[in-house]
């Protein structure tokens, strides 16, 4: 069975998950489609509180949880599942609108220095995501740019690098994308709203 819990207000993803599991027999598999940070956390917490193990897979739209029902639910309450993300659980996102900071030539050097400083930080201090829009998509497409190799290195460490698809298309750079992945307005706005965002 598969249920689509994308774009649902809290605690609806948990409610749909609970109701689906109640209808299922032991041994049956449930796939849960999710696309917001609160729903990721809440559904995971609900499954864990009921002693159900699940697998999580990243998708183009968010995440898919897969769980095999091995037992009856022991905790069906949903009142505790809210849309608030605890501050301790919030991560950082860096939002870039240009391929430099200030005027050239120092602007190119500055953005290289700022992004380069992230590489030397401890993993827990690094941002979860770097978002590139407008002229910033040059950073992920121009291999000659001083910051290109730095973004490549950050992506290799697990930092997500998202480039605006509309921007890439408008600048004729879709086939030049060499770092991270092409994204869309919905995903980018979700990232900015669900994380503490720093703009450079």
Contact map, one row per residue, 1 for C-alpha under 8 A:
11100000000000000000000000011110000000000000000000000000000000000000000000000000000000000000000000000000000000000000000000000000000000000000000000000000000000000000000000000000000000000000000000000000
11110000000000000000000000000111100000000000000000000000000000000000000000000000000000000000000000000000000000000000000000000000000000000000000000000000000000000000000000000000000000000000000000000000
11111000000000011001000000000111100000000000000000000000000000000000000000000000000000000000000000000000000000000000000000000000000000000000000000000000000000000000000000000000000000000000000000000000
01111100000000000000000000000001110000000000000000000000000000000000000000000000000000000000000000000000000000000000000000000000000000000000000000000000000000000000000000000000000000000000000000000000
00111111000110010000000000000001111000000000000000000000000000000000000000000000000000000000000000000000000000000000000000000000000000000000000000000000000000000000000000000000000000000000000000000000
00011111000010000000000000000000111100000000000000000000000000000000000000000000000000000000000000000000000000000000000000000000000000000000000000000000000000000000000000000000000000000000000000000000
00001111100000000000000000000000011100000000000000000000000000000000000000000000000000000000000000000000000000000000000000000000000000000000000000000000000000000000000000000000000000000000000000000000
00001111110110000000000000000000000000000000000000000000000000000000000000000000000000000000000000000000000000000000000000000000000000000000000000000000000000000000000000000000000000000000000000000000
00000011111110000000000000000000000000000000000000000000000000000000000000000000001000000000000000000000000000000000000000000000000000000000000000000000000000000000000000000000000000000000000000000000
00000001111111000000000000000000000001100000000000000000000000000000000000000000111000000000000000000000000000000000000000000000000000000000000000000000000000000000000000000000000000000000000000000000
00000000111111100000000000000000000000000000000000000000000000000000000000000110111000000000000000000000000000000000000000000000000000000000000000000000000000000000000000000000000000000000000000000000
00001001111111110000000000000000000000000000000000000000000000000000000000000000000000000000000000000000000000000000000000000000000000000000000000000000000000000000000000000000000000000000000000000000
00001101111111111000000000000000010000100010000000000000000000000000000000000000000000000000000000000000000000000000000000000000000000000000000000000000000000000000000000000000000000000000000000000000
00000000011111111100000000000000000000100110010000000000000000000000000000000100100000000000000000000000000000000000000000000000000000000000000000000000000000000000000000000000000000000000000000000000
00000000001111111110000000000000000000000000000000000000000000000000000000000100000000000000000000000000000000000000000000000000000000000000000000000000000000000000000000000000000000000000000000000000
00101000000111111111000000000000000000000000000000000000000000000000000000000000000000000000000000000000000000000000000000000000000000000000000000000000000000000000000000000000000000000000000000000000
00100000000011111111100000000001000000000010000000000000000000000000000000000000000000000000000000000000000000000000000000000000000000000000000000000000000000000000000000000000000000000000000000000000
00000000000001111111110000000000000000000000000000000000000000000000000000010000000000000000000000000000000000000000000000000000000000000000000000000000000000000000000000000000000000000000000000000000
00000000000000111111111000000000000000000000000000000000000000000000000000000000000000000000000000000000000000000000000000000000000000000000000000000000000000000000000000000000000000000000000000000000
00100000000000011111111100000100000000000000000000000000000000000000000000000000000000000000000000000000000000000000000000000000000000000000000000000000000000000000000000000000000000000000000000000000
00000000000000001111111110000100000000000000000000000000000000000000100010000000000000000000000000000000000000000000000000000000000000000000000000000000000000000000000000000000000000000000000000000000
00000000000000000111111110000000000000000000000000000000000000000000000110000000000000000000000000000000000000000000000000000000000000000000000000000000000000000000000000000000000000000000000000000000
00000000000000000011111110000000000000000000000000000000000000000000000000000000000000000000000000000000000000000000000000000000000000000000000000000000000000000000000000000000000000000000000000000000
00000000000000000001111111010000000000000000000000000000000000000000100000000000000000000000000000000000000000000000000000000000000000000000000000000000000000000000000000000000000000000000000000000000
00000000000000000000111111110000000000000000000000000000000000000000100000000000000000000000000000000000000000000000000000000000000000000000000000000000000000000000000000000000000000000000000000000000
00000000000000000000000111110000000000000000000000000000000000000001111100000000000000000000000000000000000000000000000000000000000000000000000000000000000000000000000000000000000000000000000000000000
00000000000000000000000011111000000000000000000000000000000000000001110000000000000000000000000000000000000000000000000000000000000000000000000000000000000000000000000000000000000000000000000000000000
10000000000000000000000111111100000000000000000000000000000000000001100000000000000000000000000000000000000000000000000000000000000000000000000000000000000000000000000000000000000000000000000000000000
10000000000000000000000000111110000000000000000000000000000000000111100000000000000000000000000000000000000000000000000000000000000000000000000000000000000000000000000000000000000000000000000000000000
11100000000000000001100000011111000000000000000000000000000000000111100000000000000000000000000000000000000000000000000000000000000000000000000000000000000000000000000000000000000000000000000000000000
11100000000000000000000000001111100000000000000000000000000000011110000000000000000000000000000000000000000000000000000000000000000000000000000000000000000000000000000000000000000000000000000000000000
01111000000000001000000000000111110000000000000000000000000000011100000000000000000000000000000000000000000000000000000000000000000000000000000000000000000000000000000000000000000000000000000000000000
01111100000000000000000000000011111000000000000000000000000001111000000000000000000000000000000000000000000000000000000000000000000000000000000000000000000000000000000000000000000000000000000000000000
00011110000010000000000000000001111100110000000000000000000011111000000000000000000000000000000000000000000000000000000000000000000000000000000000000000000000000000000000000000000000000000000000000000
00001110000000000000000000000000111110110000000000000000000011100000000000000000000000000000000000000000000000000000000000000000000000000000000000000000000000000000000000000000000000000000000000000000
00000110000000000000000000000000011111110000000000000000000001000000000000000000000000000000000000000000000000000000000000000000000000000000000000000000000000000000000000000000000000000000010001000000
00000000000000000000000000000000001111111000000000000000000000000000000000000000000010000000000000000000000000000000000000000000000000000000000000000000000000000000000000000000000000000000000001000000
00000000010000000000000000000000000111111100000000000000000000000000000000000000011110000000000000000000000000000000000000000000000000000000000000000000000000000000000000000000000000000000000000000000
00000000010011000000000000000000011111111110000000000000000000000000000000000000001000000000000000000000000000000000000000000000000000000000000000000000000000000000000000000000000000000000000000000000
00000000000000000000000000000000011111111111000000000000000000100000000000000000000000000000000000000000000000000000000000000000000000000000000000000000000000000000000000000000000000000000000000000000
00000000000000000000000000000000000011111111100000000000000000000000000000000000000000000000000000000000000000000000000000000000000000000000000000000000000000000000000000000000000000000000000000000000
00000000000001000000000000000000000001111111110000000000000000000000000000000000110000000000000000000000000000000000000000000000000000000000000000000000000000000000000000000000000000000000000000000000
00000000000011001000000000000000000000111111111000000000000000000000000000000000000000000000000000000000000000000000000000000000000000000000000000000000000000000000000000000000000000000000000000000000
00000000000000000000000000000000000000011111111100000000000000000000000000000000000000000000000000000000000000000000000000000000000000000000000000000000000000000000000000000000000000000000000000000000
00000000000000000000000000000000000000001111111110000000000000000000000000000000000000000000000000000000000000000000000000000000000000000000000000000000000000000000000000000000000000000000000000000000
00000000000001000000000000000000000000000111111111000000000000000000000000000000000000000000000000000000000000000000000000000000000000000000000000000000000000000000000000000000000000000000000000000000
00000000000000000000000000000000000000000011111111111100000000000000000000000000000000000000000000000000000000000000000000000000000000000000000000000000000000000000000000000000000000000000000000000000
00000000000000000000000000000000000000000001111111111000000000000000000000000000000000000000000000000000000000000000000000000000000000000000000000000000000000000000000000000000000000000000000000000000
00000000000000000000000000000000000000000000111111110000000000000000000000100000000000000000000000000000000000000000000000000000000000000000000000000000000000000000000000000000000000000000000000000000
00000000000000000000000000000000000000000000011111110000000000000000000011100000000000000000000000000000000000000000000000000000000000000000000000000000000000000000000000000000000000000000000000000000
00000000000000000000000000000000000000000000001111111000000000000000000000000000000000000000000000000000000000000000000000000000000000000000000000000000000000000000000000000000000000000000000000000000
00000000000000000000000000000000000000000000001111111100000000000011111000000000000000000000000000000000000000000000000000000000000000000000000000000000000000000000000000000000000000000000000000000000
00000000000000000000000000000000000000000000001100111110000000000011000000000000000000000000000000000000000000000000000000000000000000000000000000000000000000000000000000000000000000000000000000000000
00000000000000000000000000000000000000000000001000011111000000001111000000000000000000000000000000000000000000000000000000000000000000000000000000000000000000000000000000000000000000000000000000000000
00000000000000000000000000000000000000000000000000001111100000001110000000000000000000000000000000000000000000000000000000000000000000000000000000000000000000000000000000000000000000000000000000000000
00000000000000000000000000000000000000000000000000000111110000111100000000000000000000000000000000000000000000000000000000000000000000000000000000000000000000000000000000000000000000000000000000000000
00000000000000000000000000000000000000000000000000000011111000111000000000000000000000000000000000000000000000000000000000000000000000000000000000000000000000000000000000000000000000000000000000000000
00000000000000000000000000000000000000000000000000000001111101110000000000000000000000000000000000000000000000000000000000000000000000000000000000000000000000000000000000000000000000000000000000000000
00000000000000000000000000000000000000000000000000000000111111110000000000000000000000000000000000000000000000000000000000000000000000000000000000000000000000000000000000000000000000000000000000000000
00000000000000000000000000000000000000000000000000000000011111100000000000000000000000000000000000000000000000000000000000000000000000000000000000000000000000000000000000000000000000000000000000000000
00000000000000000000000000000000011000000000000000000000001111100000000000000000000000000000000000000000000000000000000000000000000000000000000000000000000000000000000000000000000000000010000000000000
00000000000000000000000000000000111100000000000000000000011111110000000000000000000000000000000000000000000000000000000000000000000000000000000000000000000000000000000000000000000000000000000000000000
00000000000000000000000000000000111000010000000000000001111111111000000000000000000000000000000000000000000000000000000000000000000000000000000000000000000000000000000000000000000000000000000000000000
00000000000000000000000000000011110000000000000000000001111001111100000000000000000000000000000000000000000000000000000000000000000000000000000000000000000000000000000000000000000000000000000000000000
00000000000000000000000000000011110000000000000000000111100000111110000000000000000000000000000000000000000000000000000000000000000000000000000000000000000000000000000000000000000000000000000000000000
00000000000000000000000000001111000000000000000000000111000000011111000000000000000000000000000000000000000000000000000000000000000000000000000000000000000000000000000000000000000000000000000000000000
00000000000000000000000000001110000000000000000000011110000000001111100000000000000000000000000000000000000000000000000000000000000000000000000000000000000000000000000000000000000000000000000000000000
00000000000000000000000001111100000000000000000000011100000000000111110000000000000000000000000000000000000000000000000000000000000000000000000000000000000000000000000000000000000000000000000000000000
00000000000000000000100111111100000000000000000000010000000000000011111100000000000000000000000000000000000000000000000000000000000000000000000000000000000000000000000000000000000000000000000000000000
00000000000000000000000001100000000000000000000000010000000000000001111100000000000000000000000000000000000000000000000000000000000000000000000000000000000000000000000000000000000000000000000000000000
00000000000000000000000001000000000000000000000000010000000000000000111110000000000000000000000000000000000000000000000000000000000000000000000000000000000000000000000000000000000000000000000000000000
00000000000000000000010001000000000000000000000000000000000000000000111111000000000000000000000000000000000000000000000000000000000000000000000000000000000000000000000000000000000000000000000000000000
00000000000000000000110000000000000000000000000001000000000000000000001111110000000000000000000000000000000000000000000000000000000000000000000000000000000000000000000000000000000000000000000000000000
00000000000000000000000000000000000000000000000001000000000000000000000111110000000000000000000000000000000000000000000000000000000000000000000000000000000000000000000000000000000000000000000000000000
00000000000000000000000000000000000000000000000011000000000000000000000011111000000000000000000000000000000000000000000000000000000000000000000000000000000000000000000000000000000000000000000000000000
00000000000000000100000000000000000000000000000000000000000000000000000011111100000000000000000000000000000000000000000000000000000000000000000000000000000000000000000000000000000000000000000000000000
00000000000000000000000000000000000000000000000000000000000000000000000000111111000000000000000000000000000000000000000000000000000000000000000000000000000000000000000000000000000000000000000000000000
00000000001001100000000000000000000000000000000000000000000000000000000000011111100000000000000000000000000000000000000000000000000000000000000000000000000000000000000000000000000000000000000000000000
00000000001000000000000000000000000000000000000000000000000000000000000000001111110000000000000000000000000000000000000000000000000000000000000000000000000000000000000000000000000000000000000000000000
00000000000000000000000000000000000000000000000000000000000000000000000000001111110000000000000000000000000000000000000000000000000000000000000000000000000000000000000000000000000000000000000000000000
00000000011001000000000000000000000000000100000000000000000000000000000000000111111000000000000000000000000000000000000000000000000000000000000000000000000000000000000000000000000000000000000000000000
00000000011000000000000000000000000001000100000000000000000000000000000000000011111100000000000000000000000000000000000000000000000000000000000000000000000000000000000000000000000000000000000000000000
00000000111000000000000000000000000001100000000000000000000000000000000000000000111110000000000000000000000000000000000000000000000000000000000000000000000000000000000000000000000000000000000000000000
00000000000000000000000000000000000001000000000000000000000000000000000000000000011111000000000000000000000000000000000000000000000000000000000000000000000000000000000000000000000000000000000000000000
00000000000000000000000000000000000011000000000000000000000000000000000000000000001111101100000000000000000000000000000000000000000000000000000000000000000000000000000000000000000000000000000000000000
00000000000000000000000000000000000000000000000000000000000000000000000000000000000111111100000000000000000000000000000000000000000000000000000000000000000000000000000000000000000000000000000000000000
00000000000000000000000000000000000000000000000000000000000000000000000000000000000011111100000000000000000000000000000000000000000000000000000000000000000000000000000000000000000000000000000000000000
00000000000000000000000000000000000000000000000000000000000000000000000000000000000001111100000000000000000000000000000000000000000000000000000000000000000000000000000000000000000000000000000000000000
00000000000000000000000000000000000000000000000000000000000000000000000000000000000011111110000000000000000000000000000000000000000000000000000000000000000000000000000000000000000000000000000000000000
00000000000000000000000000000000000000000000000000000000000000000000000000000000000011111111000000000000000000000000000000000000000000000000000000000000000000000000000000000000000000000000000001110000
00000000000000000000000000000000000000000000000000000000000000000000000000000000000000001111100000000000000000000000000000000011000000000000000000000000000000000000000000000000000000000000000000110000
00000000000000000000000000000000000000000000000000000000000000000000000000000000000000000111110000000000000000000000000000000111100000000000000000000000000000000000000000000000000000000000000000111100
00000000000000000000000000000000000000000000000000000000000000000000000000000000000000000011111000000000000000000000000000000011111000000000000000000000000000000000000000000000000000000000001100111100
00000000000000000000000000000000000000000000000000000000000000000000000000000000000000000001111100000000000000000000000000000010111000000000000000000000000000000000000000000000000000000000000000001111
00000000000000000000000000000000000000000000000000000000000000000000000000000000000000000000111110000000000000000000000000000000011110000000000000000000000000000000000000000000000000000000000000001111
00000000000000000000000000000000000000000000000000000000000000000000000000000000000000000000011111100000000000000000000000000000011110010000000000000000000000000000000000000000000000000000000000000011
00000000000000000000000000000000000000000000000000000000000000000000000000000000000000000000001111100000000000000000000000000000000111110000000000000000000000000000000000000000000000000000000000000001
00000000000000000000000000000000000000000000000000000000000000000000000000000000000000000000000111111000000000000000000000000000000111111000000000000000000000000000000000000000000000000000000000000000
00000000000000000000000000000000000000000000000000000000000000000000000000000000000000000000000111111000000100100000000000000000000000111110000000000000000000000000000000000000000000000000000000000000
00000000000000000000000000000000000000000000000000000000000000000000000000000000000000000000000001111111001111100000000000000000000000010000000000000000000000000000000000000000000000000000000000000000
00000000000000000000000000000000000000000000000000000000000000000000000000000000000000000000000001111110011101100000000000000000000000000000000000000000000000000000000000000000000000000000000000000001
00000000000000000000000000000000000000000000000000000000000000000000000000000000000000000000000000011111011000000000000000000000000000000000000000000000000000000000000000000000000000000000000000000000
00000000000000000000000000000000000000000000000000000000000000000000000000000000000000000000000000011111111000000000000000000000000000000000000000000000000000000000000000000000000000000000000000000000
00000000000000000000000000000000000000000000000000000000000000000000000000000000000000000000000000010111111100000000000000000000000000000000000000000000000000000000000000000000000000000000000000000000
00000000000000000000000000000000000000000000000000000000000000000000000000000000000000000000000000000011111110000000000000000000000000000000000000000000000000000000000000000000000000000000000000000000
00000000000000000000000000000000000000000000000000000000000000000000000000000000000000000000000000001111111111000000000000000000000000000000000000000000000000000000000000000000000000000000000000000000
00000000000000000000000000000000000000000000000000000000000000000000000000000000000000000000000000011111111111100000000000000000000000000000000000000000000000000000000000000000000000000000000000000000
00000000000000000000000000000000000000000000000000000000000000000000000000000000000000000000000000111001111111110000000000000000000000000000000001100000000000000000000000000000000000000000000000000000
00000000000000000000000000000000000000000000000000000000000000000000000000000000000000000000000000010000111111111000000000000000000000000000000001000000000000000000000000000000000000000000000000000000
00000000000000000000000000000000000000000000000000000000000000000000000000000000000000000000000000011000011111111100000000000000000000000000000000000000000000000000000000000000000000000000000000000000
00000000000000000000000000000000000000000000000000000000000000000000000000000000000000000000000000111000001111111110000000000000000000000000000000100000000000000000000000000000000000000000000000000000
00000000000000000000000000000000000000000000000000000000000000000000000000000000000000000000000000000000000111111111000000000000000000000000000001100100000000000000000000000000000000000000000000000000
00000000000000000000000000000000000000000000000000000000000000000000000000000000000000000000000000000000000011111111100000000000000000000000000000000000000000000000000000000000000000000000000000000000
00000000000000000000000000000000000000000000000000000000000000000000000000000000000000000000000000000000000001111111110000000000000000000000000000000000000000000000000000000000000000000000000000000000
00000000000000000000000000000000000000000000000000000000000000000000000000000000000000000000000000000000000000111111111000000000000000000000000000100110000000000000000000000000000000000000000000000000
00000000000000000000000000000000000000000000000000000000000000000000000000000000000000000000000000000000000000011111111100000000000000000000000000100100000000000000000000000000000000000000000000000000
00000000000000000000000000000000000000000000000000000000000000000000000000000000000000000000000000000000000000001111111110000000000000000000000000000000000000000000000000000000000000000000000000000000
00000000000000000000000000000000000000000000000000000000000000000000000000000000000000000000000000000000000000000111111110000100000000000000000000000000010000000000000000000000000000000000000000000000
00000000000000000000000000000000000000000000000000000000000000000000000000000000000000000000000000000000000000000011111110000100000000000000000000000100110000000000000000000000000000000000000000000000
00000000000000000000000000000000000000000000000000000000000000000000000000000000000000000000000000000000000000000001111111000000000000000000000000000000000000000000000000000000000000000000000000000000
00000000000000000000000000000000000000000000000000000000000000000000000000000000000000000000000000000000000000000000111111101100000000000000000000000000000000000000000000000000000000000000000000000000
00000000000000000000000000000000000000000000000000000000000000000000000000000000000000000000000000000000000000000000000111111100000000000000000000000000000000000000000000000000000000000000000000000000
00000000000000000000000000000000000000000000000000000000000000000000000000000000000000000000000000000000000000000000000011111100000000000000000000000000000000000000000000000000000000000000000000000000
00000000000000000000000000000000000000000000000000000000000000000000000000000000000000000000000000000000000000000000000001111100000000000000000000000000000000000000000000000000000000000000000000000000
00000000000000000000000000000000000000000000000000000000000000000000000000000000000000000000000000000000000000000000000011111110000000000000000000000000000000000000000000000000000000000000000000000000
00000000000000000000000000000000000000000000000000000000000000000000000000000000000000000001000000000000000000000000011011111111000000000000000000000000000000100000000000000000000000000000000000000000
00000000000000000000000000000000000000000000000000000000000000000000000000000000000000000011110000000000000000000000000000001111110000000000000000000000000000100000000000000000000000000000000000000000
00000000000000000000000000000000000000000000000000000000000000000000000000000000000000000011100000000000000000000000000000000111110000000000000000000000000001110000000000000000000000000000000000000000
00000000000000000000000000000000000000000000000000000000000000000000000000000000000000000001110000000000000000000000000000000011111000000000000000000000000000111100000000000000000000000000001000000000
00000000000000000000000000000000000000000000000000000000000000000000000000000000000000000000111100000000000000000000000000000011111100000000000000000000000000111100000000000000000000000000000000000000
00000000000000000000000000000000000000000000000000000000000000000000000000000000000000000000111100000000000000000000000000000000111110000000000000000000000000001111000000000000000000000001000000000000
00000000000000000000000000000000000000000000000000000000000000000000000000000000000000000000001111000000000000000000000000000000011111111010000000000000000000001111000000000000000000000000000000000000
00000000000000000000000000000000000000000000000000000000000000000000000000000000000000000000001111000000000000000000000000000000001111111000000000000000000000000011001000000000000000000000000000000000
00000000000000000000000000000000000000000000000000000000000000000000000000000000000000000000000011000000000000000000000000000000000111111000000000000000000000000001001000000000000000000000000000000000
00000000000000000000000000000000000000000000000000000000000000000000000000000000000000000000000011100000000000000000000000000000000111111100000000000000000000000000001000000000000000000000000000000000
00000000000000000000000000000000000000000000000000000000000000000000000000000000000000000000000111110000000000000000000000000000000111111111000000000000000000000000000000000000000000000000000000000000
00000000000000000000000000000000000000000000000000000000000000000000000000000000000000000000000001100000000000000000000000000000000111111111100000000000000000000011001100000000000000000000000000000000
00000000000000000000000000000000000000000000000000000000000000000000000000000000000000000000000000100000000000000000000000000000000000111111110010000000000000000000000000000000000000000000000000000000
00000000000000000000000000000000000000000000000000000000000000000000000000000000000000000000000000100000000000000000000000000000000100011111111010110010000000000000000000000000000000000000000000000000
00000000000000000000000000000000000000000000000000000000000000000000000000000000000000000000000000000000000000000000000000000000000000011111111000010010000000000010000000000000111100000000000000000000
00000000000000000000000000000000000000000000000000000000000000000000000000000000000000000000000000000000000000000000000000000000000000001111111000010000000000000000000000001001111000000000000000000000
00000000000000000000000000000000000000000000000000000000000000000000000000000000000000000000000000000000000000000000000000000000000000000111111110010000000000000000000000000001000000000000000000000000
00000000000000000000000000000000000000000000000000000000000000000000000000000000000000000000000000000000000000000000000000000000000000000011111110011000000000000000000000000000010000000000000000000000
00000000000000000000000000000000000000000000000000000000000000000000000000000000000000000000000000000000000000000000000000000000000000000000011111010000000000000000000000000000000000000000000000000000
00000000000000000000000000000000000000000000000000000000000000000000000000000000000000000000000000000000000000000000000000000000000000000110011111110000000000000000000000000000000000000000000000000000
00000000000000000000000000000000000000000000000000000000000000000000000000000000000000000000000000000000000110010000000000000000000000000000000111111100000000000000000000000000000000000000000000000000
00000000000000000000000000000000000000000000000000000000000000000000000000000000000000000000000000000000000100110011000000000000000000000010000011111110000000000000000000000000000000000000000000000000
00000000000000000000000000000000000000000000000000000000000000000000000000000000000000000000000000000000000000000000000000000000000000000011111111111111000000000000000000000000001000000000000000000000
00000000000000000000000000000000000000000000000000000000000000000000000000000000000000000000000000000000000000000000000000000000000000000000001001111111100000000000000000000000000000000000000000000000
00000000000000000000000000000000000000000000000000000000000000000000000000000000000000000000000000000000000000010011001000000000000000000000000001111111110000000000000000000000000000000000000000000000
00000000000000000000000000000000000000000000000000000000000000000000000000000000000000000000000000000000000000000010000000000000000000000011000000111111111000001000000000000000001000000000000000000000
00000000000000000000000000000000000000000000000000000000000000000000000000000000000000000000000000000000000000000000000000000000000000000000000000011111111100000000000000000000001100000000000000000000
00000000000000000000000000000000000000000000000000000000000000000000000000000000000000000000000000000000000000000000001000000000000000000000000000001111111110000000000000000000000000000000000000000000
00000000000000000000000000000000000000000000000000000000000000000000000000000000000000000000000000000000000000000000011000000000000000000000000000000111111111100000000000000000000000000000000000000000
00000000000000000000000000000000000000000000000000000000000000000000000000000000000000000000000000000000000000000000000000000000000000000000000000000011111111111000000000000000001100000000000000000000
00000000000000000000000000000000000000000000000000000000000000000000000000000000000000000000000000000000000000000000000000000000000000000000000000000001111111100000000000000000000000000000000000000000
00000000000000000000000000000000000000000000000000000000000000000000000000000000000000000000000000000000000000000000000000000000000000000000000000000000111111100000000000000000000000000000000000000000
00000000000000000000000000000000000000000000000000000000000000000000000000000000000000000000000000000000000000000000000000000001000000000000000000000000011111110000000000000000000000000000000000000000
00000000000000000000000000000000000000000000000000000000000000000000000000000000000000000000000000000000000000000000000000000111110000000000000000000000011111111000000000000000000000000000000000000000
00000000000000000000000000000000000000000000000000000000000000000000000000000000000000000000000000000000000000000000000000000001110000000000000000000000001001111100000000000000000100000000000000000000
00000000000000000000000000000000000000000000000000000000000000000000000000000000000000000000000000000000000000000000000000000000111100000000000000000010001000111110000000000000001110000000000000000000
00000000000000000000000000000000000000000000000000000000000000000000000000000000000000000000000000000000000000000000000000000000111100000000000000000000000000011111000000000000000111100001000000000000
00000000000000000000000000000000000000000000000000000000000000000000000000000000000000000000000000000000000000000000000000000000001110001001000000000000000000001111101100000000000111100000000000000000
00000000000000000000000000000000000000000000000000000000000000000000000000000000000000000000000000000000000000000000000000000000001111001000000000000000000000000111111100000000000001111001000000000000
00000000000000000000000000000000000000000000000000000000000000000000000000000000000000000000000000000000000000000000000000000000000000000000000000000000000000000011111110000100000001110000000000000000
00000000000000000000000000000000000000000000000000000000000000000000000000000000000000000000000000000000000000000000000000000000000000000000000000000000000000000001111111000000000000010000000000000000
00000000000000000000000000000000000000000000000000000000000000000000000000000000000000000000000000000000000000000000000000000000000011101000000000000000000000000011111111100000000000000000000000000000
00000000000000000000000000000000000000000000000000000000000000000000000000000000000000000000000000000000000000000000000000000000000000001000000000000000000000000011111111111100000000000000000000000000
00000000000000000000000000000000000000000000000000000000000000000000000000000000000000000000000000000000000000000000000000000000000000000000000000000000000000000000111111111100000000000000000000000000
00000000000000000000000000000000000000000000000000000000000000000000000000000000000000000000000000000000000000000000000000000000000000000000000000000000000000000000011111111000000000000000000000000000
00000000000000000000000000000000000000000000000000000000000000000000000000000000000000000000000000000000000000000000000000000000000000000000000000000000000000000000001111111000000000000000000000000000
00000000000000000000000000000000000000000000000000000000000000000000000000000000000000000000000000000000000000000000000000000000000000000000000000000000000000000000000111111110000000000000000000000000
00000000000000000000000000000000000000000000000000000000000000000000000000000000000000000000000000000000000000000000000000000000000000000000100000000000000000000000000111111111100000000000000000000000
00000000000000000000000000000000000000000000000000000000000000000000000000000000000000000000000000000000000000000000000000000000000000000000000000000000000000000000100110011111100000000000000000000000
00000000000000000000000000000000000000000000000000000000000000000000000000000000000000000000000000000000000000000000000000000000000000000000000000000000000000000000000000011111100000000000000000000000
00000000000000000000000000000000000000000000000000000000000000000000000000000000000000000000000000000000000000000000000000000000000000000000110000000000000000000000000000001111110000000000000000000000
00000000000000000000000000000000000000000000000000000000000000000000000000000000000000000000000000000000000000000000000000000000000000000001100000000000000000000000000000001111111111000000000000000000
00000000000000000000000000000000000000000000000000000000000000000000000000000000000000000000000000000000000000000000000000000000000000000001101000000000000000000000000000000001111100000000000000000000
00000000000000000000000000000000000000000000000000000000000000000000000000000000000000000000000000000000000000000000000000000000000000000001100000010011001000001000000000000000111110000000000000000000
00000000000000000000000000000000000000000000000000000000000000000000000000000000000000000000000000000000000000000000000000000000000000000001000000000001001000011110000000000000111111000000000000000000
00000000000000000000000000000000000000000000000000000000000000000000000000000000000000000000000000000000000000000000000000000000000000000000000000000000000000001110000000000000101111100000000000000000
00000000000000000000000000000000000000000000000000000000000000000000000000000000000000000000000000000000000000000000000000000000000000000000000000000000000000000111100000000000100111110000000000000000
00000000000000000000000000000000000000000000000000000000000000000000000000000000000000000000000000000000000000000000000000000000000000000000000000000000000000000111100000000000000011111011000000000000
00000000000000000000000000000000000000000000000000000000000000000000000000000000000000000000000000000000000000000000000000000000000000000000000000000000000000000001110000000000000001111111000000000000
00000000000000000000000000000000000000000000000000000000000000000000000000000000000000000000000000000000000000000000000000000000000000000000000000000000000000000001000000000000000000111111100000000000
00000000000000000000000000000000000000000000000000000000000000000000000000000000000000000000000000000000000000000000000000000000000000000000000000000000000000000000000000000000000000011111110000000000
00000000000000000000000000000000000000000000000000000000000010000000000000000000000000000000000000000000000000000000000000000000000000000000000000000000000000000000000000000000000000111111111000000000
00000000000000000000000000000000000000000000000000000000000000000000000000000000000000000000000000000000000000000000000000000000001000000000000000000000000000000101000000000000000000111111111100000000
00000000000000000000000000000000000000000000000000000000000000000000000000000000000000000000000000000000000000000000000000000000000000000000000000000000000000000000000000000000000000001111111110000000
00000000000000000000000000000000000100000000000000000000000000000000000000000000000000000000000000000000000000000000000000000000000000000000000000000000000000000000000000000000000000000111111111000000
00000000000000000000000000000000000000000000000000000000000000000000000000000000000000000000100000000000000000000000000000000000100000000000000000000000000000000000000000000000000000000011111111100000
00000000000000000000000000000000000000000000000000000000000000000000000000000000000000000000100000000000000000000000000000000000000000000000000000000000000000000000000000000000000000000001111111111000
00000000000000000000000000000000000000000000000000000000000000000000000000000000000000000000000000000000000000000000000000000000000000000000000000000000000000000000000000000000000000000000111111111000
00000000000000000000000000000000000110000000000000000000000000000000000000000000000000000100000000000000000000000000000000000000000000000000000000000000000000000000000000000000000000000000011111110000
00000000000000000000000000000000000000000000000000000000000000000000000000000000000000000111100000000000000000000000000000000000000000000000000000000000000000000000000000000000000000000000001111111000
00000000000000000000000000000000000000000000000000000000000000000000000000000000000000000111100000000000000000000000000000000000000000000000000000000000000000000000000000000000000000000000000111111100
00000000000000000000000000000000000000000000000000000000000000000000000000000000000000000001111000000000000000000000000000000000000000000000000000000000000000000000000000000000000000000000000110111110
00000000000000000000000000000000000000000000000000000000000000000000000000000000000000000001111000000000000000000000000000000000000000000000000000000000000000000000000000000000000000000000000000011111
00000000000000000000000000000000000000000000000000000000000000000000000000000000000000000000011100000000000000000000000000000000000000000000000000000000000000000000000000000000000000000000000000001111
00000000000000000000000000000000000000000000000000000000000000000000000000000000000000000000011110001000000000000000000000000000000000000000000000000000000000000000000000000000000000000000000000000111
